[in-house]
């Protein structure tokens, strides 16, 4: 369905981003009641919804939801699928060339990575993929999204929209905000989305065709009215008013501290008592045993370290190797060769401060007995650390705290252990490791182990709080039926009504 979404920063990340073009950011909204106010971020103009307009839109949202719920689920899916096909056609015809260039400049991601992400958008909007996700989320069947369904004799259930829904997304990647927004709309919710400033124009571009389709489709007209996309600056009075007073059923926040706690406190004052759903900061972990440490495994690990510069919640930022030191050396050298090859296609150009800190950390880890493998190519500066028995990175970070998980790029420590139990222990200990401050835990564990050992490892990992266990080769990819960090996201955008015809006694 797309990358295993979720980047781990909160509001603060946008503070350091400056758009490379002078395009004004304006709300994407279909309504006759909209007024805006001009603000600035990084020298760029941002037109926000006024407090009054935002509150009125949310107030009208409940009525829109009632109308949306009358549309057959299959018709909703067909509409979103059409939006994805329009995107695919525009991509193939080169219409998105300028957008891709701007995204690469704004986010700092290589053009090759941006092109890959744009190519994944149709998968997120694909009707078949979304249907599979809904079927996994709603055990009573999709018809229960349209009407009451009888489960047992005289007992009925129906899924109804929980909204209006306010989604606060963060980070540079395009895919993460599309997933909850699409699921919220499909389940019949009025949806207000606040994307990142860096991917704002791209997110709007994805959903723009809904307006065009509205000219010939009543369903598209309703969808266009039920989706509002607006950026709000961090100190925005409108943002605060929405959270504390808006007619909301759910606030879905993507990001970490301190923003998520600030938002939680504001939401707690809201008289409508909306649910507060957080998709917090998580990271990835790789486990390899020496019998599985082949070229395919090494290439997969190198690819996942390179993509998004380890900024996805699935990106491996630590690894363990189960086996001997000598076999671990062979494996790390193999990974390094693939990092040279793959990384050269995804340019990464850090500044001088990063380079100085990186070199200092490398030297300190060598002094602590770790083996350091690295590249100093300006456009592909990767680092692999091989440590015996325990992580040495925590001690190094005590001297170089700026080299935290938010700032480390193409950097991986691999700890050599001699048992499955010790490998699982490393996963369990990651959240308390100072080098991973700011991360709630491990989202994804990428495995490359013998099949005979896999079941034992799965049992151990199930007890330490991880959410996804995948092959190491495609940790970054998500199946349509997967839950999101332990929950089926689509189901959180609804609540269940129960009806009984008969008395119990």
ABEGO torsion letter per residue (X at the ends): XEBBBEBABBAAAAAABBBABABBBBBBBBBAABBBBBBBBGGBBBBBBBAAAAAAAAAAAAAAAAAAAABBAAAAAAAAAAAAAAAAAAAAAGAAAAAAAAAAAAAGBBAAAAAAAAAAAAAAABAAAAAAAAAAABAAEAAAAABBBBABBGBBBBBBBAOBBBBBBBEABAAAAAAAAAAAAAAGBBBBBBBBAAAAAAAAAAAAAAAAAAAABAAAAAAAAABBBBBBBAABAAAAAAAAABBBABBBBBEBOAAAAAAAAAAAABAAGBBBBBBBBBBBBBBBBAAABBAAAAAAAAAAAABGGGABAABBABBBBBEBAAAAAAAAAAAAAAAAAAAAABBBBBBAAAAAAAAAAAAAAAAAGBBBBBBABAABBBBBBBBBGBBAAAAAAAABAABBAAABBGBBBBBBBABAAAAAAAAAAAAABAAABGBAEBABBBBBBBAAAAAAAAAAAAAAGBABBBBAABAABBBAABBBGGBBAAAAABBBBBBBABBAX
